[in-house]
């Protein structure tokens, strides 16, 4: 069996809409978001994940998403980078390039638009992405990508990831 690096991309669960009194950064999860996480936890109980390292946005809805999933990431080292909240797909790539090659599995808990663009940057087949992710990267969706192990996090090229799985709780 060929050894691979695994990258999990998790869009935070659904947060409340921003209001004039509440910044986007401070939006908590909604009841629907909590239901999405319940479905995701059921999925993870059947198909466990083992990230060595978790990067999580500091936005409230992302932190609350992580808090719910913490039991499934019990061995992982968790980092909350300031820049992850407004990160672009290229910032996510730079983040991976900083990771030590002894790390085999990484999870990024972030926000939809950047995560979808990141998948498009890493996976060579845009038709496959469109088929498996027709609505993009909706809240609480989990994408599992595999990357060639021998390149390391600093050495892999774009368009070399394989889309292994996507779980969308509302699908």
C-alpha positions in Angstrom: 0.0 0.0 0.0 1.3 3.4 -1.0 1.7 5.8 2.0 -0.1 9.1 1.6 -0.4 12.4 3.5 -4.0 13.2 4.4 -5.5 16.6 4.5 -9.0 17.2 6.0 -10.7 20.5 5.1 -13.7 21.2 7.3 -16.1 24.1 6.7 -17.4 25.4 10.1 -21.0 24.5 10.9 -23.7 27.1 10.1 -23.4 30.3 12.1 -26.0 32.9 12.8 -26.3 35.8 10.3 -24.3 38.9 11.1 -26.2 41.9 12.3 -25.4 45.5 12.9 -24.7 44.6 16.5 -22.6 41.5 15.8 -19.4 41.2 13.8 -19.1 38.3 11.3 -16.2 37.0 13.4 -18.4 36.7 16.5 -21.3 34.7 15.0 -22.2 31.6 17.1 -23.5 28.4 15.7 -27.2 28.1 15.0 -29.4 25.1 15.9 -29.1 24.0 12.3 -25.3 24.2 12.7 -25.5 22.0 15.8 -27.7 19.5 13.9 -25.1 19.5 11.1 -22.4 18.7 13.7 -24.5 15.9 15.1 -24.6 14.3 11.6 -20.9 14.8 11.2 -20.1 13.3 14.5 -22.2 10.2 13.6 -20.2 10.0 10.3 -16.9 10.3 12.2 -17.9 7.6 14.6 -18.3 5.2 11.6 -15.3 6.6 9.7 -12.7 7.9 12.2 -10.1 10.5 11.4 -6.7 10.8 13.0 -5.3 14.3 12.4 -1.9 14.9 13.9 -2.3 18.6 13.6 -5.4 20.9 13.5 -5.5 24.5 12.3 -8.7 26.2 13.3 -9.9 29.7 12.5 -10.4 31.9 15.6 -13.9 32.9 14.4 -16.5 31.9 17.0 -18.4 29.5 14.7 -15.2 27.7 13.8 -14.0 27.4 17.4 -17.5 26.0 18.4 -17.2 23.5 15.5 -13.9 22.4 16.8 -15.1 22.2 20.4 -17.9 19.7 19.3 -15.4 17.6 17.3 -12.5 17.7 19.8 -13.2 14.1 20.9 -12.5 12.9 17.4 -9.2 14.8 17.3 -8.0 13.8 20.7 -4.4 13.2 19.7 -4.0 16.2 17.6 -2.0 19.3 18.4 -4.3 22.3 17.8 -3.3 25.8 16.6 -5.6 28.8 16.2 -3.7 31.1 13.7 -4.9 34.7 13.6 -4.8 34.9 9.8 -7.0 31.8 9.2 -10.3 33.8 9.5 -9.7 35.7 6.3 -7.2 33.3 4.6 -7.2 32.8 0.9 -6.5 29.5 -0.8 -2.9 30.7 -1.3 -2.5 31.5 2.4 -3.7 27.9 3.2 -1.1 26.6 0.8 1.6 28.7 2.5 0.4 27.4 5.9 0.9 23.8 4.7 4.3 24.6 3.5 5.3 25.5 7.1 4.4 22.1 8.4 7.1 19.6 9.3 7.2 16.5 7.2 6.9 14.2 10.1 3.2 15.2 10.3 1.1 12.8 8.3 -2.5 14.1 8.7 -3.7 17.7 9.0 -7.1 19.2 9.5 -8.0 22.8 8.6 -11.2 24.1 10.1 -12.1 27.3 8.2 -14.5 29.0 6.0 -16.3 27.9 2.8 -15.1 30.1 -0.1 -11.4 29.7 0.7 -11.7 25.9 1.3 -13.5 25.3 -2.0 -10.9 27.4 -3.9 -8.1 25.4 -2.0 -9.6 22.1 -3.2 -9.7 23.5 -6.7 -6.1 24.5 -6.4 -5.0 21.0 -5.2 -7.2 18.6 -7.2 -6.4 18.2 -10.9 -9.9 17.2 -12.1 -12.4 20.0 -11.9 -15.2 17.8 -13.3 -14.7 15.5 -10.3 -14.9 18.4 -7.9 -18.1 19.7 -9.6 -19.6 16.1 -9.4 -18.7 15.5 -5.8 -19.2 19.1 -4.6 -22.1 20.5 -6.7 -23.0 23.0 -4.1 -19.5 24.0 -3.3 -18.3 23.5 0.3 -21.4 24.0 2.5 -21.3 24.4 6.3 -20.1 21.4 8.2 -18.8 19.6 5.1 -15.7 17.6 5.5 -13.3 17.0 2.5 -10.6 14.4 2.7 -7.7 14.8 0.2 -4.7 12.6 -0.1 -1.3 13.8 -1.3 1.7 11.9 -2.4 3.7 11.1 0.7 7.2 11.4 -0.7 6.9 15.1 -1.5 6.3 16.3 2.0 4.1 19.3 2.9 6.7 21.7 1.5 7.4 19.8 -1.7 4.1 18.8 -3.3 2.9 20.5 -6.5 -0.5 22.0 -7.1 -3.0 19.7 -8.8 -1.5 16.6 -7.2 -4.1 15.8 -4.5 -6.7 13.1 -4.9 -10.3 13.8 -3.7 -10.8 10.8 -1.4 -14.1 11.6 0.3 -16.6 14.4 0.9 -19.2 14.4 3.6 -22.0 16.9 3.4 -24.5 16.7 6.3 -27.4 18.3 4.5 -27.0 16.3 1.3 
